[in-house]
């Protein structure tokens, strides 16, 4: 589609291990429009982070390898670029906030030096220009006394402040796409809310597109317009946030939503859990990977792996059964 800023098609990533080959990402497809905020949700180990790292060619090789797929950004396939070519994309046009703010910084370099580096590399600024821009960026993300703090080291910042600095670094070159990989997981709920409000404000001011990776459906509800649900390396459902929460069409999504406390109901509904364990992906399953844990599974689920199919306007799900009725589609 020509109007997509990012168009991922058939992406597959594998990891060679001593026990066998892990099929971490299995043929996912994803489109992102300019200015759109997309949520990618799923439990730990389902392939959310690996899929984004694969697109940016940040998977360590060995053991990891992108075995198939295309990732078009502004008409160019990122996966066919050389390391030198994609180096000019990463950090300047597509930026990523990594998962753990505690360990994402170099402990022996000052915060100012680390935030200034992409400005010098991608935008050709000299040291003086970069320093002035760093102070402006730190001010923008709410770091008080930024001029004095640029000479501090990471251990002198709290977790929430480090995450703000990480956001400043990601936004330094005004990227078109910001990928946020569970950036609030290690923070307390008050700081989480502040970080989310900050990202929303900067998104509106800068007009950038965002891919927000998380396992927290509550965060996605207040941030994204569209959401995809991932399980065992597959995208299993895709819809607008309103449609997904109001009319989930995959049993796994239904289970995720059932595990959330509801504030919009007078009844005290008991929280539910999803029985069983995620599959070990040493081989690509010929059946639905969620079938062993699914209360709605029918014989076809154990024989054939469903692909994403349209189940409602702008709503796709990979399931042979309608979980709302319990009947086969």
C-alpha positions in Angstrom: 0.0 0.0 0.0 1.6 3.3 -1.1 0.3 5.3 1.9 2.1 3.2 4.4 5.2 4.6 6.1 6.3 1.2 7.2 5.2 -2.1 5.5 6.5 -5.4 6.9 5.7 -8.5 4.9 6.3 -12.2 5.7 9.0 -11.5 8.3 10.6 -14.7 9.8 13.4 -14.9 12.3 15.1 -17.9 13.8 17.7 -18.6 16.4 20.1 -21.6 16.3 20.5 -23.2 19.8 22.1 -26.3 21.1 18.6 -27.8 21.5 17.4 -26.9 18.0 16.2 -24.0 15.9 13.8 -21.6 17.6 11.2 -20.1 15.3 10.8 -16.8 17.1 8.9 -14.8 14.4 6.8 -16.6 11.9 5.7 -14.7 8.8 4.2 -11.6 10.4 2.9 -8.7 8.3 2.5 -5.1 9.6 1.6 -1.8 8.2 2.1 1.6 9.8 0.7 5.0 8.6 2.3 8.4 9.2 1.4 9.7 12.6 -0.3 6.5 13.7 0.2 4.9 17.1 0.1 1.1 17.0 0.1 -1.2 20.0 1.8 -4.6 19.9 0.7 -6.8 22.8 1.4 -10.3 24.0 3.1 -12.2 26.8 6.8 -12.4 27.3 8.7 -14.4 24.7 6.0 -14.2 22.0 8.3 -12.4 19.6 7.3 -8.7 20.0 10.8 -7.3 20.6 12.5 -9.7 18.2 10.2 -8.7 15.3 11.2 -5.0 15.7 14.9 -5.7 16.2 14.8 -8.0 13.1 13.4 -5.2 11.0 16.2 -2.9 12.1 18.8 -5.6 11.6 19.8 -5.6 15.3 19.5 -9.3 15.8 22.8 -10.8 16.9 24.1 -13.2 14.3 24.8 -15.9 15.2 22.6 -17.2 16.8 19.8 -15.2 15.2 19.0 -14.9 11.5 16.2 -13.2 9.5 15.2 -16.0 7.1 12.5 -14.4 5.1 10.5 -11.2 4.6 10.6 -7.6 3.5 10.4 -4.4 5.6 9.7 -1.4 3.4 10.3 2.1 4.9 9.7 5.0 2.5 9.9 2.6 -0.4 13.2 1.0 0.6 13.6 -2.6 1.9 15.4 -2.3 5.2 16.4 -6.0 5.2 18.3 -5.6 1.9 20.3 -2.6 3.1 24.0 -3.0 4.0 25.0 -2.3 7.6 26.3 1.1 6.6 23.1 2.0 4.8 20.8 1.0 7.7 23.0 2.7 10.2 21.9 6.0 8.7 18.2 5.0 9.2 18.5 3.8 12.8 18.4 6.7 15.2 17.7 9.3 12.6 14.5 8.2 10.8 13.5 5.2 13.0 14.4 5.4 16.7 13.9 2.8 19.5 13.5 3.1 23.2 14.9 -0.1 24.7 13.3 -2.1 27.4 15.4 -1.4 30.4 16.4 2.2 31.2 18.7 0.9 34.0 21.1 -0.9 31.6 20.6 0.9 28.3 23.2 3.6 28.9 27.0 3.3 28.9 27.9 3.8 32.6 31.2 5.5 31.9 30.0 8.2 29.6 28.1 11.3 30.7 24.4 11.6 29.8 25.2 14.7 27.7 27.8 12.8 25.6 25.4 9.9 25.0 22.5 12.0 23.9 24.8 14.2 21.7 26.2 11.3 19.8 23.3 10.7 17.3 23.2 14.5 16.7 26.9 14.5 15.7 26.6 11.2 13.7 23.3 11.8 11.8 23.0 15.6 11.7 26.6 16.6 11.4 26.5 19.0 14.4 29.7 20.0 16.1 30.3 19.6 19.8 28.9 23.0 20.7 25.8 22.7 18.6 25.1 19.2 19.9 25.5 20.3 23.5 23.0 23.2 23.0 20.5 20.8 21.4 20.9 18.2 24.2 20.0 20.8 26.8 16.9 21.7 24.8 16.0 18.0 24.5 16.4 17.3 28.2 14.2 20.4 28.9 11.6 19.1 26.5 11.3 15.7 28.3 11.1 17.3 31.8 14.7 17.1 33.2 15.1 20.0 35.5 18.4 22.0 35.5 19.3 20.3 32.2 22.4 22.5 31.7 24.0 21.3 34.9 22.9 17.7 34.5 24.4 17.0 31.1 27.7 16.3 32.8 26.2 13.7 35.2 26.5 9.9 34.7 23.6 7.5 34.4 23.9 6.2 38.0 23.1 9.8 39.2 19.6 9.6 37.6 16.6 7.8 38.9 14.8 5.1 36.8 12.1 7.5 35.6 14.7 10.2 34.8 16.8 7.7 32.9 13.7 6.8 30.8 13.1 10.4 30.1 16.7 10.8 28.9 16.3 7.6 26.8 13.2 9.3 25.1 15.3 12.5 24.5 18.0 10.4 22.8 15.4 8.6 20.7 13.8 11.9 19.6 17.1 13.8 19.1 17.0 13.6 15.3 13.2 14.0 15.0 12.5 10.4 13.7 9.5 9.5 11.6 8.9 6.3 13.6 9.5 5.8 17.3 9.6 2.2 18.6 9.0 1.9 22.3 9.9 -1.5 23.7 8.1 -1.8 27.0 9.6 1.4 28.2 7.6 1.6 31.4 7.9 -2.0 32.6 10.6 -1.3 35.3 8.9 1.9 36.6 6.3 2.4 39.3 2.8 3.3 38.2 3.1 7.0 38.9 6.2 7.3 36.8 4.6 5.1 34.1 1.7 7.6 33.8 4.1 10.5 33.5 6.2 8.8 30.8 3.0 7.8 28.8 1.7 11.4 29.0 5.1 12.7 27.9 5.1 10.4 24.9 1.6 11.3 23.9 2.4 15.0 24.1 5.6 14.7 22.1 3.7 12.5 19.5 1.1 15.2 19.0 3.8 18.0 18.8 6.2 16.2 16.5 3.7 14.2 14.4 5.7 11.0 14.5 4.3 7.4 14.2 4.7 5.1 17.2 4.9 1.4 17.7 4.4 0.7 21.4 5.4 -2.9 22.5 3.9 -4.0 25.8 2.2 -6.9 27.6 -0.1 -4.3 29.4 -3.4 -3.9 27.6 -4.3 -1.1 30.0 -1.5 1.1 28.7 -2.5 0.4 25.1 -6.1 1.5 25.7 -5.1 5.0 26.5 -2.3 5.4 24.0 -2.9 3.5 20.7 -5.5 3.8 18.0 -4.9 0.3 16.6 -3.5 -2.9 18.2 -2.1 -6.3 17.1 -2.0 -9.3 19.4 1.0 -11.6 19.1 1.3 -15.2 20.3 4.1 -17.8 19.6 5.6 -15.6 16.9 2.4 -15.0 15.0 0.0 -12.1 14.8 -3.3 -13.6 15.9 -5.6 -10.6 16.0 -5.6 -7.0 14.7 -8.2 -4.3 15.2 -8.9 -0.8 16.4 -8.5 -0.5 20.2 -12.2 0.2 20.6 -13.2 -2.9 18.5 -10.6 -5.2 20.1 -11.7 -4.4 23.6 -15.4 -4.4 22.8 -15.5 -7.4 20.5 -12.4 -9.7 20.9 -12.4 -12.4 18.3 -9.6 -14.7 19.4 -9.7 -16.8 22.6 -6.2 -15.6 23.6 -7.3 -12.0 23.4 -10.4 -12.9 25.4 -8.1 -14.4 28.1 -5.9 -11.4 28.2 -8.8 -9.1 28.6 -10.3 -11.4 31.2 -7.2 -11.1 33.3 -7.7 -7.3 33.6 -9.7 -5.8 36.5 -12.7 -3.9 35.1 -13.7 -0.4 36.3 -16.7 0.0 34.0 -18.9 -2.7 35.6 -21.0 -2.7 38.8 -20.4 -6.5 39.1 -17.4 -7.9 40.8 -16.2 -10.1 38.0 -13.6 -12.8 39.0 -10.3 -12.4 37.1 -9.5 -15.4 34.8 -6.2 -17.0 34.0 -5.1 -18.8 30.8 -4.3 -22.4 31.6 -1.2 -24.2 30.3 2.1 -22.8 29.0 3.3 -21.1 25.8 4.7 -23.5 23.2 8.4 -24.1 22.7 9.0 -23.1 19.1 11.6 -25.6 18.0 9.4 -26.3 15.0 6.8 -24.3 13.1 3.4 -25.8 14.3 1.1 -27.3 11.6 -1.8 -26.6 14.0 -3.0 -23.5 15.9 -0.3 -22.8 18.5 -2.9 -21.8 21.0 -5.0 -24.9 20.6 -3.5 -26.8 23.6 -4.6 -24.0 25.9 -7.9 -23.1 24.3 -11.3 -24.0 25.7 -12.9 -23.4 22.3 -10.6 -25.7 20.3 -12.2 -28.0 17.7 -10.6 -30.8 15.7 -9.6 -28.4 12.8 -7.6 -26.3 15.3 -5.4 -29.3 16.0 -4.9 -30.0 12.3 -4.5 -26.6 10.6 -2.9 -23.3 11.6 -5.3 -20.5 10.7 -4.2 -17.2 9.1 -5.6 -13.8 9.8 -9.0 -13.5 8.3 -11.5 -10.6 8.2 -14.1 -11.1 10.9 -15.5 -7.5 11.0 -14.7 -4.2 9.3 -11.1 -3.4 10.0 -10.9 -6.4 12.3 -8.9 -9.6 11.5 -8.4 -12.7 13.7 -6.6 -16.1 13.2 -9.1 -18.5 14.7 -11.4 -21.2 13.3 -13.9 -20.6 16.1 -15.9 -17.5 17.1 -15.2 -17.2 20.8 -18.3 -15.1 21.3 -20.6 -17.9 20.2 -18.4 -21.0 20.5 -19.3 -21.9 16.9 -17.0 -22.7 14.0 -16.6 -19.8 11.6 
